[in-house]
Structures are given as structure tokens and as C-alpha cells.
Amino acid sequence: MKLLHPTVWYRERLEIKQQREIALWEKQMKNLEAFSLLPGHEDQTERLDISSRLAEATKKLTYVGSKDYLDSLVGTIGADPPLLLHEQKVAVTQKV
């Protein structure tokens, strides 16, 4: 069985964390945009200041997608890789 260098598997955990954060903020933006486009929600969109929330979500998405964010994760545990991905890697390494 081939072992990954510790920095490789650790970097992978950080990148997975970053990918999940990107997905989260993309979903947040999509939800805010969808809410603001609902007919009859103009007053609620204004009352809840959806445009400011969307602007903040855009900034957050830009940040979590950056190298600075990835670098800020160093020292954390990152995120577990998806089990399916892990199982596929194990299967591939066992064939080699």
C-alpha cells in the first residue's frame, strides 16, 4: 500500500474544507438571490436588506476561494474527505 506524504494528505484536508466553504457560500448566494426574486417579496427583501447580505456573501465567497483563506486553515484539522473518495483511493492503491 502506498502511503501519502503527511503534507499531501493534510493539504488535501484543507482543500476539502475550502471546497465545502465555497459550496456553502455559493448556496447562500443562490438562496438570497432566489428570495429577492420571489413575486410579492419586495418589501421583505428591503426590510431584510437582502442586497447587503448578498454583497457580504459575495465578499465571503471571494475570500473563501482565495489562497489567503486556504493558508489561514493551516493549523486546523481541515475536513474529512468524502468516504466514497477515500474508498476509491483505497481500491486504486490496492490494485497497484
N, CA, C and O atoms as CSV, one atom per row, in Angstrom:
chain,resi,resn,atom,element,x,y,z
A,1,MET,N,N,0.845,-1.178,0.000
A,1,MET,CA,C,0.000,0.000,0.000
A,1,MET,C,C,0.893,1.244,0.000
A,1,MET,O,O,1.852,1.344,0.765
A,2,LYS,N,N,0.553,2.174,-0.867
A,2,LYS,CA,C,1.321,3.404,-0.989
A,2,LYS,C,C,0.804,4.422,0.032
A,2,LYS,O,O,-0.395,4.697,0.083
A,3,LEU,N,N,1.694,4.969,0.831
A,3,LEU,CA,C,1.314,5.973,1.821
A,3,LEU,C,C,1.569,7.361,1.264
A,3,LEU,O,O,2.568,7.598,0.585
A,4,LEU,N,N,0.665,8.268,1.556
A,4,LEU,CA,C,0.839,9.654,1.141
A,4,LEU,C,C,1.745,10.372,2.125
A,4,LEU,O,O,1.708,10.111,3.327
A,5,HIS,N,N,2.542,11.262,1.612
A,5,HIS,CA,C,3.373,12.100,2.480
A,5,HIS,C,C,2.439,12.913,3.372
A,5,HIS,O,O,1.418,13.405,2.890
A,6,PRO,N,N,2.755,13.069,4.653
A,6,PRO,CA,C,1.854,13.773,5.572
A,6,PRO,C,C,1.393,15.137,5.071
A,6,PRO,O,O,0.242,15.513,5.294
A,7,THR,N,N,2.256,15.879,4.405
A,7,THR,CA,C,1.826,17.202,3.946
A,7,THR,C,C,0.828,17.094,2.805
A,7,THR,O,O,0.010,17.994,2.617
A,8,VAL,N,N,0.881,16.003,2.035
A,8,VAL,CA,C,-0.068,15.827,0.938
A,8,VAL,C,C,-1.465,15.572,1.495
A,8,VAL,O,O,-2.422,16.230,1.087
A,9,TRP,N,N,-1.590,14.620,2.425
A,9,TRP,CA,C,-2.919,14.333,2.954
A,9,TRP,C,C,-3.447,15.495,3.781
A,9,TRP,O,O,-4.655,15.731,3.808
A,10,TYR,N,N,-2.576,16.216,4.449
A,10,TYR,CA,C,-3.033,17.357,5.243
A,10,TYR,C,C,-3.521,18.472,4.323
A,10,TYR,O,O,-4.567,19.074,4.569
A,11,ARG,N,N,-2.765,18.741,3.269
A,11,ARG,CA,C,-3.164,19.773,2.312
A,11,ARG,C,C,-4.504,19.408,1.679
A,11,ARG,O,O,-5.341,20.277,1.435
A,12,GLU,N,N,-4.701,18.118,1.416
A,12,GLU,CA,C,-5.968,17.653,0.860
A,12,GLU,C,C,-7.128,17.971,1.810
A,12,GLU,O,O,-8.188,18.411,1.364
A,13,ARG,N,N,-6.938,17.755,3.098
A,13,ARG,CA,C,-7.981,18.057,4.090
A,13,ARG,C,C,-8.321,19.543,4.091
A,13,ARG,O,O,-9.486,19.921,4.212
A,14,LEU,N,N,-7.291,20.384,3.955
A,14,LEU,CA,C,-7.522,21.829,3.922
A,14,LEU,C,C,-8.262,22.231,2.649
A,14,LEU,O,O,-9.160,23.072,2.686
A,15,GLU,N,N,-7.888,21.635,1.540
A,15,GLU,CA,C,-8.561,21.944,0.281
A,15,GLU,C,C,-10.013,21.481,0.293
A,15,GLU,O,O,-10.882,22.152,-0.264
A,16,ILE,N,N,-10.280,20.352,0.917
A,16,ILE,CA,C,-11.660,19.876,1.039
A,16,ILE,C,C,-12.477,20.848,1.887
A,16,ILE,O,O,-13.621,21.156,1.555
A,17,LYS,N,N,-11.893,21.328,2.974
A,17,LYS,CA,C,-12.571,22.322,3.816
A,17,LYS,C,C,-12.886,23.560,2.987
A,17,LYS,O,O,-13.992,24.095,3.058
A,18,GLN,N,N,-11.911,24.017,2.200
A,18,GLN,CA,C,-12.122,25.191,1.365
A,18,GLN,C,C,-13.237,24.936,0.344
A,18,GLN,O,O,-14.098,25.794,0.148
A,19,GLN,N,N,-13.231,23.791,-0.294
A,19,GLN,CA,C,-14.253,23.464,-1.283
A,19,GLN,C,C,-15.645,23.453,-0.654
A,19,GLN,O,O,-16.613,23.906,-1.265
A,20,ARG,N,N,-15.736,22.939,0.556
A,20,ARG,CA,C,-17.035,22.907,1.244
A,20,ARG,C,C,-17.505,24.309,1.613
A,20,ARG,O,O,-18.698,24.606,1.544
A,21,GLU,N,N,-16.582,25.160,1.998
A,21,GLU,CA,C,-16.941,26.548,2.317
A,21,GLU,C,C,-17.394,27.282,1.057
A,21,GLU,O,O,-18.355,28.050,1.094
A,22,ILE,N,N,-16.711,27.047,-0.043
A,22,ILE,CA,C,-17.120,27.660,-1.312
A,22,ILE,C,C,-18.535,27.221,-1.659
A,22,ILE,O,O,-19.372,28.051,-2.013
A,23,ALA,N,N,-18.806,25.930,-1.562
A,23,ALA,CA,C,-20.142,25.407,-1.859
A,23,ALA,C,C,-21.192,26.026,-0.944
A,23,ALA,O,O,-22.291,26.354,-1.391
A,24,LEU,N,N,-20.860,26.186,0.326
A,24,LEU,CA,C,-21.788,26.787,1.287
A,24,LEU,C,C,-22.138,28.222,0.890
A,24,LEU,O,O,-23.312,28.593,0.877
A,25,TRP,N,N,-21.128,29.025,0.569
A,25,TRP,CA,C,-21.387,30.424,0.236
A,25,TRP,C,C,-22.046,30.581,-1.122
A,25,TRP,O,O,-22.805,31.528,-1.332
A,26,GLU,N,N,-21.770,29.670,-2.051
A,26,GLU,CA,C,-22.488,29.694,-3.322
A,26,GLU,C,C,-23.971,29.408,-3.090
A,26,GLU,O,O,-24.837,30.031,-3.704
A,27,LYS,N,N,-24.252,28.458,-2.196
A,27,LYS,CA,C,-25.647,28.131,-1.873
A,27,LYS,C,C,-26.328,29.312,-1.181
A,27,LYS,O,O,-27.481,29.630,-1.472
A,28,GLN,N,N,-25.601,29.960,-0.259
A,28,GLN,CA,C,-26.165,31.126,0.434
A,28,GLN,C,C,-26.553,32.211,-0.574
A,28,GLN,O,O,-27.633,32.796,-0.493
A,29,MET,N,N,-25.649,32.466,-1.525
A,29,MET,CA,C,-25.922,33.488,-2.534
A,29,MET,C,C,-27.121,33.107,-3.395
A,29,MET,O,O,-27.983,33.938,-3.681
A,30,LYS,N,N,-27.164,31.854,-3.801
A,30,LYS,CA,C,-28.287,31.380,-4.616
A,30,LYS,C,C,-29.610,31.549,-3.862
A,30,LYS,O,O,-30.604,31.990,-4.439
A,31,ASN,N,N,-29.618,31.199,-2.581
A,31,ASN,CA,C,-30.834,31.338,-1.776
A,31,ASN,C,C,-31.249,32.796,-1.617
A,31,ASN,O,O,-32.434,33.117,-1.712
A,32,LEU,N,N,-30.292,33.672,-1.377
A,32,LEU,CA,C,-30.600,35.100,-1.244
A,32,LEU,C,C,-31.146,35.667,-2.553
A,32,LEU,O,O,-32.111,36.431,-2.555
A,33,GLU,N,N,-30.519,35.284,-3.659
A,33,GLU,CA,C,-30.984,35.759,-4.967
A,33,GLU,C,C,-32.391,35.243,-5.255
A,33,GLU,O,O,-33.245,35.992,-5.728
A,34,ALA,N,N,-32.632,33.970,-4.971
A,34,ALA,CA,C,-33.949,33.375,-5.207
A,34,ALA,C,C,-35.016,34.069,-4.360
A,34,ALA,O,O,-36.110,34.347,-4.852
A,35,PHE,N,N,-34.709,34.349,-3.102
A,35,PHE,CA,C,-35.660,35.019,-2.226
A,35,PHE,C,C,-35.988,36.411,-2.764
A,35,PHE,O,O,-37.149,36.820,-2.781
A,36,SER,N,N,-34.969,37.126,-3.197
A,36,SER,CA,C,-35.188,38.501,-3.655
A,36,SER,C,C,-36.001,38.559,-4.943
A,36,SER,O,O,-36.588,39.594,-5.257
A,37,LEU,N,N,-36.039,37.460,-5.689
A,37,LEU,CA,C,-36.787,37.434,-6.955
A,37,LEU,C,C,-38.217,36.917,-6.805
A,37,LEU,O,O,-38.979,36.918,-7.772
A,38,LEU,N,N,-38.582,36.482,-5.618
A,38,LEU,CA,C,-39.940,35.972,-5.408
A,38,LEU,C,C,-40.955,37.108,-5.565
A,38,LEU,O,O,-40.794,38.176,-4.975
A,39,PRO,N,N,-41.985,36.872,-6.352
A,39,PRO,CA,C,-43.021,37.898,-6.510
A,39,PRO,C,C,-43.686,38.201,-5.162
A,39,PRO,O,O,-44.011,37.296,-4.394
A,40,GLY,N,N,-43.874,39.471,-4.902
A,40,GLY,CA,C,-44.531,39.884,-3.667
A,40,GLY,C,C,-43.609,39.982,-2.465
A,40,GLY,O,O,-44.073,40.284,-1.365
A,41,HIS,N,N,-42.324,39.738,-2.642
A,41,HIS,CA,C,-41.385,39.799,-1.528
A,41,HIS,C,C,-40.526,41.069,-1.556
A,41,HIS,O,O,-39.518,41.161,-0.856
A,42,GLU,N,N,-40.926,42.019,-2.352
A,42,GLU,CA,C,-40.124,43.239,-2.480
A,42,GLU,C,C,-39.941,43.932,-1.122
A,42,GLU,O,O,-38.841,44.366,-0.781
A,43,ASP,N,N,-41.039,44.030,-0.350
A,43,ASP,CA,C,-40.958,44.676,0.966
A,43,ASP,C,C,-40.049,43.892,1.914
A,43,ASP,O,O,-39.244,44.474,2.640
A,44,GLN,N,N,-40.189,42.568,1.895
A,44,GLN,CA,C,-39.360,41.732,2.771
A,44,GLN,C,C,-37.886,41.797,2.349
A,44,GLN,O,O,-36.987,41.801,3.190
A,45,THR,N,N,-37.661,41.848,1.054
A,45,THR,CA,C,-36.293,41.943,0.550
A,45,THR,C,C,-35.642,43.227,1.043
A,45,THR,O,O,-34.475,43.237,1.433
A,46,GLU,N,N,-36.405,44.296,1.019
A,46,GLU,CA,C,-35.872,45.570,1.502
A,46,GLU,C,C,-35.726,45.563,3.026
A,46,GLU,O,O,-34.703,45.994,3.557
A,47,ARG,N,N,-36.748,45.076,3.724
A,47,ARG,CA,C,-36.715,45.055,5.194
A,47,ARG,C,C,-35.549,44.222,5.718
A,47,ARG,O,O,-34.903,44.597,6.696
A,48,LEU,N,N,-35.287,43.106,5.073
A,48,LEU,CA,C,-34.203,42.215,5.497
A,48,LEU,C,C,-32.851,42.612,4.907
A,48,LEU,O,O,-31.834,41.972,5.171
A,49,ASP,N,N,-32.856,43.660,4.117
A,49,ASP,CA,C,-31.632,44.180,3.498
A,49,ASP,C,C,-30.876,43.070,2.753
A,49,ASP,O,O,-29.680,42.857,2.953
A,50,ILE,N,N,-31.613,42.385,1.899
A,50,ILE,CA,C,-31.058,41.258,1.156
A,50,ILE,C,C,-29.901,41.701,0.261
A,50,ILE,O,O,-28.946,40.948,0.074
A,51,SER,N,N,-29.972,42.898,-0.286
A,51,SER,CA,C,-28.878,43.344,-1.164
A,51,SER,C,C,-27.561,43.454,-0.397
A,51,SER,O,O,-26.510,43.111,-0.937
A,52,SER,N,N,-27.597,43.927,0.854
A,52,SER,CA,C,-26.377,43.981,1.667
A,52,SER,C,C,-25.908,42.583,2.048
A,52,SER,O,O,-24.708,42.308,2.061
A,53,ARG,N,N,-26.837,41.716,2.353
A,53,ARG,CA,C,-26.484,40.333,2.688
A,53,ARG,C,C,-25.851,39.635,1.490
A,53,ARG,O,O,-24.903,38.863,1.635
A,54,LEU,N,N,-26.390,39.918,0.303
A,54,LEU,CA,C,-25.832,39.331,-0.910
A,54,LEU,C,C,-24.430,39.870,-1.180
A,54,LEU,O,O,-23.543,39.125,-1.595
A,55,ALA,N,N,-24.235,41.157,-0.946
A,55,ALA,CA,C,-22.904,41.753,-1.126
A,55,ALA,C,C,-21.912,41.136,-0.142
A,55,ALA,O,O,-20.771,40.852,-0.505
A,56,GLU,N,N,-22.339,40.931,1.088
A,56,GLU,CA,C,-21.468,40.314,2.098
A,56,GLU,C,C,-21.156,38.856,1.737
A,56,GLU,O,O,-20.027,38.397,1.908
A,57,ALA,N,N,-22.150,38.145,1.245
A,57,ALA,CA,C,-21.939,36.755,0.829
A,57,ALA,C,C,-20.973,36.698,-0.354
A,57,ALA,O,O,-20.160,35.779,-0.444
A,58,THR,N,N,-21.056,37.662,-1.249
A,58,THR,CA,C,-20.134,37.724,-2.385
A,58,THR,C,C,-18.704,37.934,-1.904
A,58,THR,O,O,-17.777,37.288,-2.393
A,59,LYS,N,N,-18.528,38.838,-0.947
A,59,LYS,CA,C,-17.187,39.065,-0.371
A,59,LYS,C,C,-16.668,37.798,0.299
A,59,LYS,O,O,-15.508,37.422,0.131
A,60,LYS,N,N,-17.540,37.149,1.059
A,60,LYS,CA,C,-17.148,35.937,1.775
A,60,LYS,C,C,-16.770,34.836,0.786
A,60,LYS,O,O,-15.787,34.127,0.999
A,61,LEU,N,N,-17.540,34.687,-0.292
A,61,LEU,CA,C,-17.234,33.684,-1.309
A,61,LEU,C,C,-15.877,33.963,-1.946
A,61,LEU,O,O,-15.089,33.043,-2.166
A,62,THR,N,N,-15.610,35.214,-2.236
A,62,THR,CA,C,-14.316,35.587,-2.812
A,62,THR,C,C,-13.192,35.225,-1.851
A,62,THR,O,O,-12.164,34.688,-2.263
A,63,TYR,N,N,-13.390,35.519,-0.573
A,63,TYR,CA,C,-12.352,35.224,0.423
A,63,TYR,C,C,-12.121,33.724,0.586
A,63,TYR,O,O,-10.978,33.267,0.560
A,64,VAL,N,N,-13.203,32.953,0.754
A,64,VAL,CA,C,-13.005,31.521,0.992
A,64,VAL,C,C,-12.436,30.814,-0.236
A,64,VAL,O,O,-11.889,29.717,-0.120
A,65,GLY,N,N,-12.558,31.426,-1.398
A,65,GLY,CA,C,-11.978,30.864,-2.600
A,65,GLY,C,C,-10.522,31.259,-2.825
A,65,GLY,O,O,-9.894,30.823,-3.789
A,66,SER,N,N,-9.996,32.082,-1.932
A,66,SER,CA,C,-8.646,32.623,-2.126
A,66,SER,C,C,-7.569,31.760,-1.471
A,66,SER,O,O,-7.844,30.937,-0.599
A,67,LYS,N,N,-6.349,31.976,-1.919
A,67,LYS,CA,C,-5.187,31.311,-1.312
A,67,LYS,C,C,-5.017,31.773,0.138
A,67,LYS,O,O,-4.594,30.991,0.989
A,68,ASP,N,N,-5.343,33.038,0.424
A,68,ASP,CA,C,-5.242,33.543,1.802
A,68,ASP,C,C,-6.117,32.726,2.749
A,68,ASP,O,O,-5.701,32.403,3.861
A,69,TYR,N,N,-7.333,32.392,2.304
A,69,TYR,CA,C,-8.208,31.582,3.154
A,69,TYR,C,C,-7.609,30.197,3.356
A,69,TYR,O,O,-7.565,29.682,4.473
A,70,LEU,N,N,-7.150,29.603,2.260
A,70,LEU,CA,C,-6.547,28.277,2.364
A,70,LEU,C,C,-5.364,28.310,3.326
A,70,LEU,O,O,-5.213,27.412,4.154
A,71,ASP,N,N,-4.531,29.330,3.223
A,71,ASP,CA,C,-3.394,29.476,4.137
A,71,ASP,C,C,-3.849,29.673,5.584
A,71,ASP,O,O,-3.176,29.229,6.514
A,72,SER,N,N,-4.990,30.336,5.773
A,72,SER,CA,C,-5.485,30.575,7.135
A,72,SER,C,C,-5.952,29.290,7.812
A,72,SER,O,O,-6.090,29.240,9.035
A,73,LEU,N,N,-6.192,28.261,7.019
A,73,LEU,CA,C,-6.643,26.981,7.576
A,73,LEU,C,C,-5.505,26.150,8.154
A,73,LEU,O,O,-5.745,25.187,8.883
A,74,VAL,N,N,-4.273,26.514,7.835
A,74,VAL,CA,C,-3.125,25.765,8.363
A,74,VAL,C,C,-3.169,25.824,9.888
A,74,VAL,O,O,-3.303,26.896,10.480
A,75,GLY,N,N,-3.054,24.666,10.504
A,75,GLY,CA,C,-3.157,24.568,11.958
A,75,GLY,C,C,-4.508,24.051,12.403
A,75,GLY,O,O,-4.693,23.718,13.574
A,76,THR,N,N,-5.463,23.981,11.471
A,76,THR,CA,C,-6.777,23.406,11.776
A,76,THR,C,C,-6.777,21.958,11.301
A,76,THR,O,O,-5.816,21.502,10.683
A,77,ILE,N,N,-7.848,21.243,11.589
A,77,ILE,CA,C,-7.922,19.855,11.128
A,77,ILE,C,C,-8.482,19.748,9.720
A,77,ILE,O,O,-8.515,18.655,9.155
A,78,GLY,N,N,-8.921,20.855,9.144
A,78,GLY,CA,C,-9.482,20.806,7.804
A,78,GLY,C,C,-10.799,20.059,7.823
A,78,GLY,O,O,-11.622,20.262,8.716
A,79,ALA,N,N,-11.003,19.193,6.838
A,79,ALA,CA,C,-12.246,18.417,6.760
A,79,ALA,C,C,-11.933,17.008,6.275
A,79,ALA,O,O,-11.005,16.793,5.495
A,80,ASP,N,N,-12.720,16.063,6.750
A,80,ASP,CA,C,-12.567,14.682,6.306
A,80,ASP,C,C,-12.912,14.585,4.828
A,80,ASP,O,O,-13.859,15.218,4.363
A,81,PRO,N,N,-12.142,13.793,4.092
A,81,PRO,CA,C,-12.504,13.570,2.691
A,81,PRO,C,C,-13.793,12.758,2.630
A,81,PRO,O,O,-14.111,12.013,3.558
A,82,PRO,N,N,-14.525,12.903,1.546
A,82,PRO,CA,C,-15.743,12.084,1.407
A,82,PRO,C,C,-15.380,10.610,1.474
A,82,PRO,O,O,-14.356,10.194,0.933
A,83,LEU,N,N,-16.196,9.838,2.123
A,83,LEU,CA,C,-15.927,8.417,2.289
A,83,LEU,C,C,-15.794,7.729,0.947
A,83,LEU,O,O,-14.906,6.897,0.765
A,84,LEU,N,N,-16.657,8.060,0.008
A,84,LEU,CA,C,-16.612,7.437,-1.306
A,84,LEU,C,C,-15.272,7.705,-1.972
A,84,LEU,O,O,-14.681,6.794,-2.551
A,85,LEU,N,N,-14.784,8.933,-1.900
A,85,LEU,CA,C,-13.494,9.278,-2.479
A,85,LEU,C,C,-12.392,8.464,-1.811
A,85,LEU,O,O,-11.500,7.947,-2.484
A,86,HIS,N,N,-12.456,8.352,-0.487
A,86,HIS,CA,C,-11.467,7.576,0.247
A,86,HIS,C,C,-11.495,6.110,-0.205
A,86,HIS,O,O,-10.447,5.504,-0.428
A,87,GLU,N,N,-12.689,5.554,-0.337
A,87,GLU,CA,C,-12.815,4.157,-0.753
A,87,GLU,C,C,-12.259,3.960,-2.163
A,87,GLU,O,O,-11.639,2.935,-2.446
A,88,GLN,N,N,-12.477,4.931,-3.041
A,88,GLN,CA,C,-11.958,4.824,-4.403
A,88,GLN,C,C,-10.432,4.845,-4.387
A,88,GLN,O,O,-9.803,4.085,-5.124
A,89,LYS,N,N,-9.825,5.700,-3.563
A,89,LYS,CA,C,-8.376,5.771,-3.475
A,89,LYS,C,C,-7.816,4.463,-2.929
A,89,LYS,O,O,-6.792,3.978,-3.410
A,90,VAL,N,N,-8.472,3.898,-1.943
A,90,VAL,CA,C,-8.020,2.630,-1.365
A,90,VAL,C,C,-8.077,1.551,-2.432
A,90,VAL,O,O,-7.137,0.766,-2.565
A,91,ALA,N,N,-9.150,1.498,-3.185
A,91,ALA,CA,C,-9.298,0.491,-4.225
A,91,ALA,C,C,-8.212,0.640,-5.289
A,91,ALA,O,O,-7.663,-0.357,-5.758
A,92,VAL,N,N,-7.907,1.855,-5.664
A,92,VAL,CA,C,-6.878,2.100,-6.669
A,92,VAL,C,C,-5.511,1.704,-6.132
A,92,VAL,O,O,-4.739,1.067,-6.848
A,93,THR,N,N,-5.190,2.057,-4.903
A,93,THR,CA,C,-3.885,1.729,-4.347
A,93,THR,C,C,-3.735,0.230,-4.120
A,93,THR,O,O,-2.621,-0.289,-4.175
A,94,GLN,N,N,-4.828,-0.468,-3.869
A,94,GLN,CA,C,-4.748,-1.908,-3.667
A,94,GLN,C,C,-4.513,-2.639,-4.984
A,94,GLN,O,O,-3.947,-3.732,-4.992
A,95,LYS,N,N,-4.945,-2.043,-6.106
A,95,LYS,CA,C,-4.733,-2.646,-7.411
A,95,LYS,C,C,-3.288,-2.486,-7.869
A,95,LYS,O,O,-2.797,-3.281,-8.670
A,96,VAL,N,N,-2.609,-1.462,-7.365
A,96,VAL,CA,C,-1.244,-1.158,-7.797
A,96,VAL,C,C,-0.248,-2.068,-7.167
A,96,VAL,O,O,0.949,-1.947,-7.425
